[in-house]
Amino acid sequence: MKKDTITLQVNGTDYTVQVGPYELLSNVLRDDLDLTGTKRGCDFGGCGACTVLLDGKAVYSCMMPARHAEGHKIITVEGLADDGKLTPVQEAFVRNSAFQCGYCTPGIIMASTALLNQKSNPTEEDIREGLAGNLCRCTGYVSIFKAIMEAAHA
Amino acid sequence: MLEFNPSDHFEPSTPTETATLLLQHGKTARIIAGGTAVYELVKRGMASDIRQLISLRKLPLNYVRADDEGIHIGATTTIAQLISSHDMMSGPALRVVLEALHEIRPVQVRNVATIGGELCTSLPLLDLPPALLAVDAIAIIFGPQGQRGCPTSEFLVDLFLNALKRGEFLLEVLIPKQPERCGSTFIKFGRTAYDFNLVNVATRLAFSNDGACSDARIILGGVGRVPIRAKSAEEELLGHVLDESRILHASDSLGEFKAIPQIHGSIEYKRQIARVLIRDSVRLVLERMEGLTK
């Protein structure tokens, strides 16, 4: 397969990777860059476990061709904490036990971060809308909503 | 992941270069913008014929601008960008478009899916195409013969089939100036807010000074292979001041249109829902018009 060299800026670092004509961002992040915090869940653009930030906005990395992310700032869950210090969203998730098995958590934290980037004081309706693309089969969402509300007011 | 190994990925930087590539590769070439439509095809095993991906990301087609003709929306403008441009679509006639945009979920898809993909995929389960038909939007197409306009009502030909000829691609969507005294709405009916629709309706009505309905567009999505114009219902409304009996008359007039069944909705069920949605949408437009004149 013909491959091209592209440069992706992930968590503030430039990475040069070889990609085929249709290489998905989630595969590049996990398999080439070893950033396995981004999960593959449904792998069908529906569960949200693969959510990352592209220029601060939530996208499904399992749906996005890696080439389309070139020239944009990509943030994965590994890129949130600053020198080991968790973000207010991450801290609120810990305080509220807003996870159980944890598989959906990186995606939900990324979607929550994107939501709070856009709406610093979200309503419950805003949270429902912002998290409509993320599934959690453990928590029933109550603790997640509580954590986001708490993070917004931190 | 299902096997999908295209041989090439091109990123042309001009419309002419794009048309040349499409002409050169013909049916094995596929335009890609946000990537959500191609992804769906790949996951459903329907992309095996695609050998060349032609990305529009380097073309300057990401814009929303208004002029004397109406509102021009570049083909690679995302759903999220359109929602952010709501000020340009603030009039009651274009509320149908804004409401359809808000039905496209989740945010992860809104941030990458484009108006071009919504239209060119020619899939009846999408929300934006019926709304574009309801406002008489025009597809501006670029190809080897230059630029041409095609009404969106003629652009969608059949399931997965649009009016683009070999070498052509969508440049922009033009929403023309809307009639005076016009109201509109979009109603989606699906299994969940997150799912594709089962049935949706995009309704735009204009009224003359005496209050009679002077122009009507009632477009049903999800029921046929392409959005269907409910002409019998429109005709029942035209020339009349709309009271409850007239509205019921219109929704009941919906004939035996050709519908496609889905696992969550039989043909008869969809027909029944379509009648209800027509009725509710006309009532809602009337309520909004009364609100405006008070």
Interface residues (C-beta under 8 A of the other chain):
Chain A: M1 K2 D4 G20 P21 Y22 D43 F44 G45 G48 T51 L54 K57 A58 V59 Y60 M63 M64 P65 R67 H68 A111 A114 L115 E129 G130 A132 G133 N134
Chain B: M1 F4 N5 P6 S7 D8 H9 E11 I32 G35 T36 V38 Y39 E40 V42 K43 L53 S55 R57 A80 R105 P106 V107 Q108 V109 N111 V112 A193 Y194
